[in-house]
Amino acid sequence: MTDYLRVFDLKPKRLAKIINVINNVLLPRVCFGCNAQLSSGEHILCAVCRHEVPLTDHNYSDENAVDRIFYGRIPIKKAASFVYFSKNGAVKNLLHWLKYKNQEQISGFFGAWCGAVLQKDKGLMSIDVVIPVPLHNKKKKKRGYNQVALFGQKIAEAIGAEYRDDVLLRVINTKTQTKKDRQLRWKNTKDAFALNPKVNDPFKHVLLVDDVITTGATIESCAKVLFQMENIEVSVLSIAVVQQG
């Protein structure tokens, strides 16, 4: 290989770039939002789709609609979502690719983007650990990954917190809740989660992360389990939230 590179006077990094260009010609990268071919420098989304992603502008200081979802239900310290989810558009397409088409990198894409926005948010300074809503082992084995894992890892990195996916366990393999109302969602997740008995770390402020918040039933169930730990505060962050009304 070294002799081959010497003949063509190509350094490994330059050769890698050439191979990447050839791959992009033969197998062009496309936008997960609109299926248009991505230009050089674009990643996951084209510039048009990225510009049209409906950001919530939530922070960890001001009250927002996600906070109000949990009022009177569970004492969440603060909640927020990064983008709005709708029945059509780039966000729906991205989450579909993430959850059902083996495109795990989309989770990291959202995490890096959201993390850059929240990095200077003083309301996150007290958070010491980021914990993802867990998948049941059977579902995780089938999918191959937890769709919110990379999102949580990127957020933890951005705010200087620890990422732990061994704290919460999903002990009941619930079916998809997409078409269930709030009451059915709650019944479906009521006893679905448990604390890992092998974990006994003295966490103070947990950031619980999920992909989409609709009724808040899954977050509520997870938070109630986390509150079994002594002197714990729980905040929430999701990739997306379904707009109410």
Sine and cosine of phi, psi and omega as CSV:
sin_phi,cos_phi,sin_psi,cos_psi,sin_omega,cos_omega
0.00,0.00,-0.64,0.77,0.00,-1.00
-0.89,0.45,-0.69,0.72,0.03,-1.00
-0.89,0.46,-0.61,0.79,0.00,-1.00
-0.89,0.45,-0.69,0.72,0.01,-1.00
-0.92,0.40,-0.58,0.81,-0.03,-1.00
-0.92,0.38,-0.60,0.80,0.00,-1.00
-0.88,0.47,-0.68,0.73,-0.04,-1.00
-1.00,-0.05,0.05,1.00,0.03,-1.00
0.80,0.60,0.70,0.71,-0.01,-1.00
-0.89,-0.45,0.77,-0.64,0.10,-1.00
-0.99,0.17,0.45,-0.89,-0.04,-1.00
-0.79,0.61,-0.66,0.75,-0.02,-1.00
-0.91,0.42,-0.64,0.77,0.00,-1.00
-0.93,0.37,-0.63,0.78,0.03,-1.00
-0.89,0.45,-0.64,0.77,0.01,-1.00
-0.88,0.47,-0.63,0.77,0.03,-1.00
-0.91,0.42,-0.66,0.75,0.01,-1.00
-0.90,0.44,-0.69,0.72,0.03,-1.00
-0.88,0.47,-0.62,0.78,0.01,-1.00
-0.90,0.44,-0.66,0.75,0.03,-1.00
-0.90,0.45,-0.70,0.72,0.02,-1.00
-0.88,0.48,-0.68,0.74,0.02,-1.00
-0.88,0.47,-0.62,0.79,0.00,-1.00
-0.93,0.37,-0.47,0.88,0.05,-1.00
-0.97,0.24,-0.71,0.70,-0.03,-1.00
-0.97,0.25,-0.64,0.77,0.01,-1.00
-0.79,-0.61,0.97,0.23,-0.10,-1.00
-0.88,0.48,0.68,-0.73,0.05,-1.00
-0.96,0.26,0.67,-0.75,-0.04,-1.00
-0.85,-0.53,0.38,-0.92,0.02,-1.00
-0.95,0.31,0.76,-0.65,0.03,-1.00
-0.97,0.25,-0.15,0.99,0.02,-1.00
-1.00,0.01,-0.69,0.73,-0.10,-0.99
-0.78,-0.62,-0.06,1.00,0.04,-1.00
0.96,0.27,0.18,0.98,0.08,-1.00
-0.97,0.24,0.45,-0.89,0.01,-1.00
-0.93,0.37,0.71,-0.70,0.00,-1.00
-0.98,0.19,0.60,-0.80,0.07,-1.00
-1.00,0.05,0.19,-0.98,0.05,-1.00
-0.85,0.52,0.75,-0.66,0.00,-1.00
1.00,-0.07,-0.27,0.96,0.03,-1.00
-1.00,0.03,0.56,-0.83,-0.06,-1.00
-0.61,-0.79,0.80,-0.61,0.03,-1.00
0.94,0.35,-0.82,0.57,0.00,-1.00
-0.86,-0.51,0.55,-0.84,0.14,-0.99
-0.97,0.26,0.24,-0.97,-0.05,-1.00
-0.87,0.49,-0.59,0.80,-0.02,-1.00
-0.91,0.41,-0.76,0.65,-0.01,-1.00
-0.90,0.43,-0.65,0.76,0.01,-1.00
-0.88,0.48,-0.65,0.76,0.01,-1.00
-0.91,0.42,-0.50,0.87,-0.07,-1.00
-1.00,-0.03,-0.07,1.00,0.05,-1.00
-0.89,0.46,0.81,-0.59,-0.07,-1.00
-0.98,0.18,1.00,0.02,0.03,-1.00
-0.94,0.35,0.59,-0.81,-0.01,-1.00
-0.99,0.13,-0.45,0.89,-0.12,-0.99
0.90,0.43,0.40,0.92,0.07,-1.00
-0.94,0.35,0.52,-0.86,0.13,-0.99
-0.71,-0.70,-0.12,-0.99,-0.04,-1.00
-0.95,-0.31,0.50,0.86,0.09,-1.00
-0.84,-0.54,-0.74,0.67,-0.07,-1.00
-1.00,-0.02,0.54,-0.84,0.06,-1.00
-0.92,0.40,0.58,-0.82,0.04,-1.00
-0.59,-0.81,0.01,-1.00,-0.07,-1.00
-0.91,0.42,-0.49,0.87,0.01,-1.00
-0.95,0.32,-0.62,0.79,0.11,-0.99
-0.82,0.58,-0.71,0.70,-0.11,-0.99
-0.93,0.37,-0.38,0.92,0.05,-1.00
-0.86,0.51,-0.55,0.83,-0.12,-0.99
-0.98,-0.18,-0.04,1.00,0.00,-1.00
-0.87,0.50,0.75,-0.66,0.02,-1.00
0.98,0.19,0.01,1.00,-0.05,-1.00
-0.92,-0.40,-0.75,0.67,-0.08,-1.00
-0.44,-0.90,0.67,-0.74,-0.09,-1.00
-0.98,0.20,0.90,0.43,0.09,-1.00
-0.92,0.38,0.74,-0.67,0.00,-1.00
-0.92,0.40,-0.74,0.67,0.00,-1.00
-0.36,-0.93,0.57,-0.82,-0.01,-1.00
-0.69,-0.72,0.46,-0.89,0.02,-1.00
-0.31,-0.95,0.35,-0.94,0.13,-0.99
-0.75,-0.67,0.44,-0.90,-0.08,-1.00
-0.99,0.10,-0.69,0.73,-0.03,-1.00
-0.71,-0.70,0.28,-0.96,0.09,-1.00
-1.00,-0.02,0.65,-0.76,0.06,-1.00
-0.98,-0.19,0.70,-0.71,0.08,-1.00
-0.71,-0.70,0.19,-0.98,-0.07,-1.00
-0.93,0.38,-0.33,0.94,0.03,-1.00
-0.72,-0.69,0.36,-0.93,0.08,-1.00
0.90,-0.43,0.02,-1.00,-0.11,-0.99
-0.90,0.43,-0.61,0.79,-0.05,-1.00
-0.89,0.45,-0.71,0.70,0.04,-1.00
-0.87,0.49,-0.70,0.71,0.00,-1.00
-0.88,0.47,-0.69,0.72,0.00,-1.00
-0.88,0.48,-0.72,0.70,-0.03,-1.00
-0.93,0.36,-0.52,0.85,0.07,-1.00
-0.91,0.40,-0.71,0.71,0.05,-1.00
-0.89,0.46,-0.63,0.77,-0.01,-1.00
-0.91,0.42,-0.72,0.70,-0.14,-0.99
-1.00,0.07,-0.50,0.86,-0.17,-0.98
-0.83,-0.55,-0.09,1.00,-0.09,-1.00
-0.83,-0.57,0.36,0.93,0.10,-1.00
0.88,0.48,0.53,0.85,0.01,-1.00
-0.96,-0.27,0.92,0.39,-0.08,-1.00
-0.87,0.49,-0.45,0.89,-0.06,-1.00
-0.88,0.47,-0.34,0.94,0.02,-1.00
-0.90,0.43,-0.55,0.84,0.06,-1.00
-0.88,0.47,-0.71,0.70,0.04,-1.00
-0.91,0.41,-0.57,0.82,0.05,-1.00
-0.86,0.51,-0.75,0.66,0.03,-1.00
-0.91,0.42,-0.64,0.77,-0.02,-1.00
-0.90,0.43,-0.68,0.73,0.01,-1.00
-0.91,0.41,-0.67,0.75,0.00,-1.00
-0.91,0.41,-0.77,0.63,0.00,-1.00
-0.90,0.43,-0.65,0.76,0.00,-1.00
-0.88,0.48,-0.62,0.78,0.03,-1.00
-0.90,0.43,-0.57,0.82,0.02,-1.00
-0.95,0.31,-0.65,0.76,-0.10,-0.99
-1.00,0.00,-0.08,1.00,-0.14,-0.99
-0.82,0.57,-0.57,0.82,-0.05,-1.00
-0.98,-0.20,0.21,0.98,-0.01,-1.00
-0.97,0.24,0.93,-0.37,-0.07,-1.00
-0.91,0.41,-0.37,0.93,0.01,-1.00
-0.92,0.38,-0.24,0.97,-0.01,-1.00
-0.99,-0.15,-0.03,1.00,-0.12,-0.99
-0.90,0.44,-0.48,0.88,-0.07,-1.00
-1.00,0.07,-0.10,0.99,-0.02,-1.00
-0.96,0.29,0.80,-0.60,-0.02,-1.00
-0.95,-0.30,-0.24,0.97,-0.02,-1.00
-0.50,-0.87,0.65,-0.76,0.09,-1.00
-0.95,-0.31,0.80,-0.60,-0.06,-1.00
-0.82,-0.57,0.80,-0.59,0.02,-1.00
-0.99,0.12,0.51,-0.86,0.22,-0.98
-0.88,0.47,0.84,-0.55,-0.12,-0.99
-0.99,0.17,0.40,-0.92,0.19,-0.98
-0.99,-0.13,0.47,-0.88,0.15,-0.99
-0.91,0.40,0.54,-0.84,-0.06,-1.00
-0.82,0.57,-0.61,0.79,0.00,-1.00
-0.91,0.42,-0.69,0.72,-0.01,-1.00
-0.94,0.34,-0.61,0.79,0.02,-1.00
-0.91,0.41,-0.63,0.78,0.03,-1.00
-0.91,0.42,-0.64,0.77,0.00,-1.00
-0.93,0.38,-0.70,0.72,-0.03,-1.00
-0.98,0.18,-0.57,0.82,-0.01,-1.00
0.99,-0.15,-0.18,0.98,-0.03,-1.00
-0.22,-0.98,0.34,-0.94,0.17,-0.99
-1.00,0.06,0.84,-0.54,-0.13,-0.99
-0.91,0.42,-0.25,0.97,0.00,-1.00
-0.97,-0.24,0.01,1.00,-0.09,-1.00
-0.89,0.46,-0.81,0.59,-0.03,-1.00
-0.91,0.42,-0.57,0.82,0.09,-1.00
-0.85,0.53,-0.77,0.64,0.00,-1.00
-0.89,0.45,-0.63,0.78,0.01,-1.00
-0.89,0.45,-0.69,0.73,0.00,-1.00
-0.92,0.40,-0.62,0.79,0.04,-1.00
-0.91,0.42,-0.71,0.70,0.01,-1.00
-0.85,0.52,-0.69,0.73,0.02,-1.00
-0.88,0.47,-0.66,0.76,-0.06,-1.00
-0.93,0.37,-0.59,0.80,-0.08,-1.00
-0.98,-0.20,0.07,1.00,0.06,-1.00
0.95,0.31,0.58,0.81,0.02,-1.00
-0.93,-0.36,0.21,-0.98,0.06,-1.00
-1.00,0.08,0.57,-0.82,0.10,-1.00
-0.96,-0.28,0.80,-0.60,-0.02,-1.00
-0.70,-0.71,0.86,-0.51,0.04,-1.00
-0.95,-0.32,0.27,0.96,-0.03,-1.00
-0.93,-0.37,0.11,0.99,-0.08,-1.00
-1.00,0.10,-0.76,0.65,0.01,-1.00
-0.99,-0.14,0.63,-0.78,0.07,-1.00
-0.86,-0.51,0.60,-0.80,0.13,-0.99
-0.99,-0.16,0.93,-0.36,-0.14,-0.99
-0.99,-0.15,-0.20,0.98,0.06,-1.00
-0.83,-0.55,0.78,-0.63,-0.02,-1.00
-1.00,0.06,1.00,0.05,-0.04,-1.00
-0.97,0.22,0.46,-0.89,0.06,-1.00
-0.98,0.19,0.21,-0.98,0.01,-1.00
-0.83,0.56,0.60,-0.80,-0.07,-1.00
-0.94,-0.33,0.22,0.97,-0.13,-0.99
-0.81,0.59,-0.66,0.76,-0.11,-0.99
-0.97,-0.26,0.27,0.96,0.00,-1.00
-1.00,-0.10,0.54,-0.84,0.06,-1.00
-0.99,0.13,-0.02,-1.00,-0.11,-0.99
-0.87,0.50,-0.70,0.72,-0.05,-1.00
-0.90,0.44,-0.69,0.73,0.02,-1.00
-0.93,0.37,-0.60,0.80,0.04,-1.00
-0.88,0.47,-0.67,0.74,-0.02,-1.00
-0.90,0.43,-0.72,0.70,0.03,-1.00
-0.88,0.48,-0.58,0.81,-0.06,-1.00
-0.94,0.34,-0.45,0.89,-0.08,-1.00
-0.92,-0.40,-0.04,1.00,-0.14,-0.99
-0.77,0.64,-0.73,0.68,-0.04,-1.00
-0.88,-0.47,0.45,0.90,-0.12,-0.99
-0.99,0.16,-0.27,0.96,-0.13,-0.99
-0.83,-0.55,0.40,-0.92,0.02,-1.00
-0.45,-0.89,0.38,-0.92,0.11,-0.99
-0.98,0.21,0.59,-0.81,0.10,-1.00
-0.95,0.30,0.89,-0.45,-0.05,-1.00
-0.90,0.43,-0.26,0.97,-0.01,-1.00
-1.00,0.10,-0.17,0.98,-0.03,-1.00
-0.96,-0.26,0.82,-0.58,-0.03,-1.00
-0.65,-0.76,0.64,0.77,-0.03,-1.00
-0.98,0.22,0.59,-0.81,-0.02,-1.00
-0.99,0.12,0.91,0.41,0.03,-1.00
-0.92,0.39,0.52,-0.85,0.01,-1.00
-0.94,-0.34,-0.68,0.74,-0.06,-1.00
-0.64,-0.77,0.93,-0.37,-0.05,-1.00
-0.99,-0.12,0.68,-0.74,0.20,-0.98
-0.96,-0.27,0.94,-0.35,-0.02,-1.00
-1.00,-0.01,0.83,-0.55,-0.08,-1.00
-0.90,-0.43,0.59,-0.80,0.01,-1.00
-0.60,-0.80,0.12,-0.99,-0.01,-1.00
-0.99,0.11,-0.84,0.54,-0.04,-1.00
-0.74,-0.68,0.74,-0.68,0.12,-0.99
-0.98,-0.21,0.83,-0.56,0.06,-1.00
-0.92,-0.38,-0.96,0.28,0.06,-1.00
-0.99,-0.12,-0.28,0.96,-0.05,-1.00
1.00,0.03,0.10,1.00,-0.07,-1.00
-0.90,0.45,-0.68,0.74,-0.01,-1.00
-0.91,0.42,-0.71,0.70,0.03,-1.00
-0.88,0.48,-0.68,0.73,0.00,-1.00
-0.86,0.51,-0.70,0.71,0.00,-1.00
-0.90,0.43,-0.69,0.72,0.02,-1.00
-0.90,0.43,-0.69,0.73,-0.03,-1.00
-0.89,0.46,-0.64,0.77,0.01,-1.00
-0.88,0.47,-0.58,0.82,0.06,-1.00
-0.94,0.35,-0.69,0.72,0.00,-1.00
-0.88,0.47,-0.54,0.84,0.00,-1.00
-0.94,0.35,-0.07,1.00,0.13,-0.99
-0.95,0.32,-0.33,0.94,0.09,-1.00
-0.98,0.22,0.56,-0.83,-0.07,-1.00
-0.96,0.29,0.65,-0.76,0.13,-0.99
0.79,0.61,0.70,0.71,-0.05,-1.00
-0.96,-0.28,0.61,-0.79,0.16,-0.99
-0.92,-0.38,0.58,-0.81,-0.03,-1.00
-0.80,-0.59,0.83,-0.56,0.16,-0.99
-0.91,-0.42,0.23,-0.97,-0.15,-0.99
-0.72,-0.69,0.62,-0.79,0.13,-0.99
-0.60,-0.80,0.75,-0.66,0.09,-1.00
-0.82,-0.57,0.39,-0.92,0.10,-1.00
-0.88,0.47,-0.73,0.68,-0.08,-1.00
-0.67,-0.74,0.32,-0.95,0.10,-0.99
-0.70,-0.72,0.65,-0.76,0.08,-1.00
-0.99,0.16,0.84,-0.55,-0.01,-1.00
-0.91,0.41,0.73,-0.68,-0.01,-1.00
-0.99,0.14,0.55,-0.83,0.06,-1.00
0.99,0.11,0.00,0.00,0.00,0.00
